[in-house]
C-alpha cells in the first residue's frame, strides 16, 4: 500500500505502488536482498510525464506496503538510465564487492545523449552497490556491451547453472528487429554473444523488456521448462501495449520455443492464439524479481498503456504498478501455460464476508461494494447470453462491466462508461480474452478493485486481464447481472482498505 494519501488525489491506489509526485513506467532491477524487496523503476524525477529517465526506487518487506526511496541512478548530461535488472553477485565475480560483502550489480541501458562519446546509441552499462541497494556507483568502463545500435536495450541478467557450465546470461532486445539476443559473461563486464530468438508470434510493435527463467511443470522439479517473456508496443490483443510469453528449453546457449504459433512476422488472424501475459490494456514491461527464496517466481508490470500513458487524469503522480504476481507453469490440454495469481500477501490479513448464493435474471444489487476490495465470484451458466459483475457503480449509471459470454468463450471488460474516460480517444474500450469453463462447467473470477484499476484473475489465474479505470470517488456500488436469460453465482467479498 502507498505511504502517501490525500483527499485531493482522487485516484491514488491503496494496493498498488505509485511514486509520490512523479512519473513512473517500467519496473527495473527487481531483487530480494536481506529480507527486503527492491522495486526500481523508470522515473522522471522532475515531472509526471515521460522524460529524464532515471531509476526510481521503492522498498518493501511484504510486497504490499512500499516506501519510496531517493532516486537510485539519476540521468545526467551524457545519458538517460533506461530499463535493466539487478543481480546479487554472491561470488563477487565482478570484483565490486568489499570486505566479504557481495555486491548488488545493476545492468542497465545507457541511452546516450548528444554530449556523450556515443551519441544516439543504446548500450549496456553497470553500476554497483555495497550498502544493500541504496547508493550506486557507475562502472568506469561503461558501456560493457554495445552493438552501436540505437535500439539495443533492456538487459535482464540471471545466473545460469547447467550442463553448459556456470555463468551469467543476459537477455536484451533489438527492439525494431523483434529479436531477443542472449549473451554470456563470467564477470558481468565482458560479454560473449550466444544466440538470437525471434521474430515470432506477436510482432505488431517493437519488442522490449525480455525475461528468461525456469519453472517446474505441474510442480514437478524434475520436469522443467524455460519461459521467455517479451513485451511489445503497440500490437497488443486489445490495442496498444502488451506482453507475451514463450515456453521451451534453454541449454545455456539457445532458447527453443515449444509454443510458437507463427514464425517470423505475426499473422493478424492468429493474434488470439498467442500466449499473452495479460489480455488487458494496462499490463506492460512485466519482469520478475531475482534472488527470491524458495524458488518463488514473482512478477510485476507497469499498469498503463503507451497509447494514453502521459494523459491519464492523475496528479501529481502518474502511473501505478500492478499487483505482484506469483507465476507457475501448468499443463492445459497437454500444452504448458503460465498461471498468474496475486501474491498471497495482499489478502493475508483480510477478513472476507460470508459468501452469497445468487440467482440472476437481470441485475441484482449487492451490499458491500467498496472502492478497494477483492471479489471472488463463481458463475454457473444458465440461459443468459452474458453474465458478470458491475463494479464501481455510480448514481448516474456509470460502472465497469466485467462479463462472461459462454457461447463465444469470451471474458470482457467494458470501461466505456466507467467514469472519466474522455482524456484520450483510445481509452474508452471493451477488452476481451478467450476463456473456457472449468471441469465442472463453471467460471471463476478473482477481481481486485482499487481506486483506479481492476485486475482480473480468471479460472485460477489461467487468464488475466488488467485495466485502468477512473470512476467518481463516490461510485462504490456493486451489482451482478445477466442479459438474455439466467445464471447462478456464488459471491464472496473481501474489503482491502
ABEGO torsion letter per residue (X at the ends): XBABBBAABAABBAABBBBAABBBBBBBGBBBBGGBBBBBBBBBAABABBBGBBBBBBBBAAGABBBBBBBABBBBAABBBBBBBBBBBAAGAAGABBGGBBBBBBBBBBBBBAABABBGBBBBBBBBBAAGGABBBBBAAOBABBAGBAABBGBBBBBBBBAAEBBBBBBBBBAAAGBBBBBBBAAGABBBBABBBOBBEBAABBBBGBBBBBBBBGGBAABBBBBBBBBBOBGBAAEEBBBBBBBBBBAGABBBBAABABBEBBBAAAAAABBBABABABBBGBBBBBGBBGGBBBBBBBBBBAAAAAABBBOABBEBBBBBBBBBBBBBGGBBBBBBBBBAAAAAABBBBBBBBBBBBEBBBBBGBBABBBBBBBBBBBABABBEBBBGBBAAGBBBBBBBBAAAGBBBBBAAAAEBAAABAAABBBBBBBBBBBAAGBBBBBBBBBAABBBBBBGGGABBBBBBBBBBAABABBBBBBBGEBBBBBBBBBBAX
